[in-house]
Amino acid sequence: MRDLIIIGSGPAGLTAAIYAARADLKPLVIEGLQPGGQLTITTEVENFPGFPEGIQGPELMDRMRQQAMKFGSEHLYELVTRVDFSRRPFQVWTGDVKHEARSIIVATGASARWLGMESEKRLQGRGVSACATCDGFFFRDMKVAVVGGGDSAVEEATFLTRFAREVVIVHRRNELRASPVMRERAAGDPKVSFLWDSVPEEILGDDVVTGMKVRNVKTGEVSTVPLDGVFMAIGHTPNTEVFKGQLDLDGKGYVKVDRMTSTNVEGVFACGDVVDTRYRQAISAAGWGCMAALDVQHWLAAQKK
């Protein structure tokens, strides 16, 4: 029987582990299929406070993990396959192994949607990204493409105009799905151009992105666009499949919480990108992880009274 199990090991989960371990809760962190979360596929992180020279994403997450372990967290490199939050103690399974705890923190994050191309995966961190806020700085005076047509795609494109000399929005339809305000913003920006009725076929480049092959969905014509970077903006998928029927989720699958970190199940808390539909930054996820750990401490203390 444990006081706390933390499901997930990105900035939210590991920050929660640091705070919980320092409070002598001896948390078990079940790290999942991608220990360290999305930052492990990010090369240079330049916007995390305390690292003026920048730091590699995997190194940052390893430092967080070491810090949590220093204070007594235990880490299990397994995937949670089933949970039962209908009774206490809460039950969490990794395969056939059952773990029990008085409280739970869900910090499983959200995964950027990708097109599934081999070249896309191979060039991630080498010109292919799903976060303009994270990586836009590296494309100063370059030409980049944003794949997508919703509000998030226009937001990414607009942000990238601060750095890039040209931003091409590649969209499979002949008009944006974004809201009218966002459409007007994109159309009125001299740095933004459009490739309508087009879908990516292949991202070109060996070590870095040099261009992209796109296919016109109406004519079938394939053309090559010279580029320095490609940003995917086709949405995110919260990693909440295992919690369906256990926790209240919104229409997009994100865990619902109150204004802090409490879910609809007393004793189960959630933090980071699994609840965040707006910011999706390492630092905001880390702050949310701190909040969840403090909420757990207060809740556990109240149970003992």
N, C-alpha and C positions, 0 to 999 in steps of 0.2 A: 504494500500500500504506500503510495507516494502522495505528497502534498500537491504536486503539480506535474503535469505533462504538457510540454510545448510541442505542437505539431507544426513543423516548418523551421527553416534555418537560414532565411534571408536576414536582412538588417532588422526587421521587426522581431523575428523569432530569437535571434542571437542577442539583441539588446534586452529583450524580456528575460532571457536566460541570465544575463549579467546581473540585472537587478534582482531577480528572484534568487539567484545563488548567493548574492551578498546578503540577502535577507534570511539565509540559512534554510531555504525551502528545498534545496537539493533537487532541482528540477531535472526531469528526463527530457532531453530534446530528441525528438524523432525527426531526422534531417530530411528524409524523403529521397526521391530519385535524383535531385539536383542539389546536393549539399552546398549551401551558400547562396542558393537562389540565382536570380537573373544576373547579378553582378559577376558571377563566375564566367560569363561569356562576354563581359565588358573589359576592354583593354585598359585604357587610361581613365581614371576617375579624378577629375580636377575640381569638383564642386562639393566635396565632402569636407566639412570644417576640420582644421587641424593638419591638413596635408597641403601646404602651399606649393609644393613641387609636384603634386599629384601622386596617385598611388594606383597600382594595378588592381582591378576589381577582385581577382582571386586572392591577392595578398590582403586586401582590406577585410574580406570575409574571414580569412584564416586568422587574422589578428583578433577579430571579434570573438571567434570561437575559442582561441587560446585564453582570452580574457575571461570568458564565461567559465571555462574549465579550471582556471586558476582559483576561482571562488567556489568550485565544487559541483558544477553542472556535469551531468552524465549524458553522453551522446550516443545515439543508436542510428547507424546508417542503413535504415530500412524504410519501407514505404508503408504508411497506414492503409490497410485494406478494408477495415470496417470499424465502426464506432457504435456505442450504445450510450446515449446521453439521457435515456428515459428514466434512469434510476441512479442512485448513488450507492457505492462509489462509481464514478464514470468508468466505462470500459473501452479500451482501445486495442485493436488487434494489428499486429504486423505479421501477416501470414496466419499461421496457426497459433502464434504466441499472443497471449492476452496480458495486457498491462492495465492496472487500476490506479486511479488517482482521485483525490478529493476535489481537484479543480483542473480546468483545461484552458490553455490558450491556443487558439487557432490562428496560425500565422503562415498559411500555405501559399499566400501570394496569388498573383495572376500572371498568366503567360501571354506574351504578345502573339497574335496570330501571324503565321507565316504562310507563304504560298506553297511551300514544300518542294522547292527546286533544289537540286544538288548544289548548284552554284551559289544559291542564296545562303545555304548553311555553311559552305566552304569559306565564304567571304564575310561572314559575320565578324564584326570587330575590325575588318579590313576595308571598310567602306560601306558595308551593309549594316543598318541599325534600325531599331524600332523606337528610338527615343531622341527626338531633336534637341530637347532640353539638355540631355546628357552629352550628346556628341556634336551638336551643331558648331561649336567653337572650332572644331578641327577642320572645318570646310570653308574657311575664310577665302573669299575670292575664287571659289570653285563653282562648278556647275553640278547640281544635284537633282534627283527626282524624288517625288513623294508619290507612293502608290496608294490610292484610295480616293474617296469622293465625299466623305462625310465631314462633320464638323472637326473631328480630330485631325483629319488629313489637312484641312485648311489651316487649322491652328499650327500644325507642324510646319506647313509651308510658309506661313506668315512669320513664324519664329526664325526659320532658316534664312529669310531675306536679310536678317541682321548681319549675317556672315557671308553667305553665298552670293556670287554675282548673278546667278540665274537659278530659278527653281521651277522645275517642270512637274506639273501634277498629271499623273497618268491615271486615267479613269476609264472603266469599261463601258460607261454610258456616255451620252452626248450632252449631259448636264450634271452638275454636282448634286448630290443628295443633301448637302449641307443646308443649314438654315439660310433664309434670304440675306440676313446681315452678313454671314460668313461668305456667302457667294459674292456679294458686292465687294467685300474687302479683298477677296482674291482677284476678282476681275479688275479692280482699280489699282492693283499693285504692279508697277512697271517691271518688276523683277520676276513676276510670276507668269508662266505660259502654260498651255494645256495640250495634252495629247488625248483627244476624245476617242471613244469607242476602241480603246486599246488595252491590251493586257500584256504583262511581261512574259516572255518566253524563256529568257536566259539572261543572267547577269554575267557580264564579260570581265575577264581579268584573271591573272594568275595569283599574284601576291596582294594586289589592290584592285579596286574597281576601276575599269576603264570605259565601261559603257553598258548598254542593255539592249537586247533584242526585244522588240515589241511587235505584237501581232494585232492588226486591225480586225475586230470581231465581225465587221460587216463585209469587208472585201477579202479578208484572209491574207492580205499583204503583210510581209514581215520586213521591218526596217531596223536599222541599228542607230541608236542614239548615243553619242559620246557623253560620258558622265564621269564624275569623280566620286560620287556617292549615291546610294539608294536608301531611302527611308520608307519602311513599311508602316502604313497607318490604316490598317484594316481592322483594328479593334484589338481588345484583350479578352481573354477567357479566364475568369476566376477559377482557381483550383479548388472547387467545392463539391465535386461529384460525390465524394464519400460522405458528405454531410447532408445530402438531400433526404428529407423526411426526419432529420434530427434537429436541424436549426432552421429558423426562418431565413429565406433567401429572397432577394428582390427579383424583379423580372429578368435581370441579366445574369442572375446566379451569384451575386455578391452577398456576403453575410450581412444581415441587418443588425445594427447595434444601436444603442441609445446614444445620447450625445457624448458619451465616453466610450467604453469598450464592452459593455455588457450585452450579451445576446439574449434571446428570449428564454434561454435555459439558465436558471440561476446557478452560478458556479462555472459557467462556460463563458469565456471572453474571447474576443477576436480583435486583430490589429493588423495594420499594414495594408498591402495591396489587395488582400482578400476582402477588404471592406472599402478601399479607397478607389473611387471612380474618377477622381479629378487630378490629384497631384502626382502620384506614382513616382516619387523620388526616394532615394535611399535615406536621406536625412529625415523626411517626414515619416517614413516607415519606422525608422529607428525611434523617433519620438513617440510614435504610437505604441511601439513595443514597451517602452518605459512606462507609459500610462497603464498598459494592460497588466504589467507586473505589479505595479503599485495597487491597482484595483484588486488583484488577486490577494495581495497581502492583507488589505483591509477586509476583504470578504472572509478570508480564512480566520482572521482574528475575531470577527464578529460571530463566527460559528462556534467558537470556543467559549463564548460568554454564557 
